[in-house]
């Protein structure tokens, strides 16, 4: 898979473009030892709020944040082998996302139905019950919010005061009453397709700066690849399980057909029709009827063999 393009800021300054630190988005310390974080242009922020307020990281603080992102990305590599439990894997990704975004109090990861024209959530996992409540408001009640917008627009969404954010009036007001005021949602895009989103929340206002967004977007690039692979592997695992179940059901039905034929002397087709009619009359699956017949035959056989005369 092609490595995602590195984030390029929109400053257009030739000197910044030549500097290695600016190229990788790490920021450059000024004379006071404080980082001048490159401008971020890959997101939509709340109108009337200055995303860069509160910037003033020292080089040491920035290095620590960079280390958090590095270890979070490294953590993604251990998750693919656990696809049998999708919720556990998604929860671990959410925990890594929270550790990668400075200012975060909680996070969630959402999966979108593949090929859906509009965002249709098929699964999500969170790091904290309050995040679950927020996402429930977004997906099930308000049908609006930063995650849905991020998946629709394919751009990160930042809010520093959800209660006054005009983009999601119903959602924002309810979330603010939960004492959560900042949100950062990042779409997960693989090979041009949106597979889901990361949702990161904070209780304080204006918690996510340009520095936070840049680091979270770097993590999201790697997380998107992991989520895409996990979706594929989980789908393959599910299909394999369904196939095994179907094969087991077929074997049971064949056994039941043989038992019915031995009792009635009828043909294979007649025996199958008997099973089907019972299934329809009782409104249960054909495999359930077959399993019942086989179990009954086994019990009878055990009963015969347990008699002193051997069943004769």
FENSUL-V632482 format. One record per pair of residues at least 6 apart in sequence whose C-alpha atoms are under 6 Angstrom apart, sorted by the first residue. I is the first residue (numbers start at 0). J is the second residue. Records with the same first field share a line. If there is no record, write none. Layout:
# FENSUL-V632482
I: J, J
This chain:
# FENSUL-V632482
8: 38, 39
15: 21
16: 22
20: 26
26: 34, 35, 36
27: 34, 35
28: 34
32: 57
33: 55, 56, 57
34: 56, 57
42: 154, 155, 156
43: 156
44: 156, 157, 158
45: 158
50: 208
51: 208, 209
67: 99
68: 99
71: 95
79: 229
82: 233
89: 124
90: 124, 125
93: 106, 107, 108, 125
94: 126
97: 103, 105, 106
99: 215
100: 211, 215
101: 211
102: 206
103: 200, 201
104: 200, 201
105: 126, 199, 200
106: 125, 126, 198, 199, 200
107: 124, 125, 197, 198
108: 123, 124, 196, 197
109: 122, 123, 195, 196
110: 120, 121, 122, 194, 195
111: 119, 120, 121, 194, 195
112: 119, 121
125: 131
137: 143, 144
141: 170
144: 167
145: 156, 184
146: 184
149: 155, 156, 186
150: 186
153: 186
155: 184, 185
156: 183, 184
157: 182, 183
158: 181, 182
159: 181, 204, 205
160: 180, 181, 204
161: 171, 180
162: 171, 172, 175
178: 202
179: 201, 202
180: 202, 203, 204
181: 200, 201, 204, 206
182: 199, 200
183: 198, 199
184: 197, 198
185: 196, 197
186: 196
187: 193, 194, 195, 196, 223
188: 194, 223
248: 286
251: 289
252: 289
255: 289, 292, 293
256: 270, 271
259: 270
260: 270
278: 284, 285
303: 310
304: 310
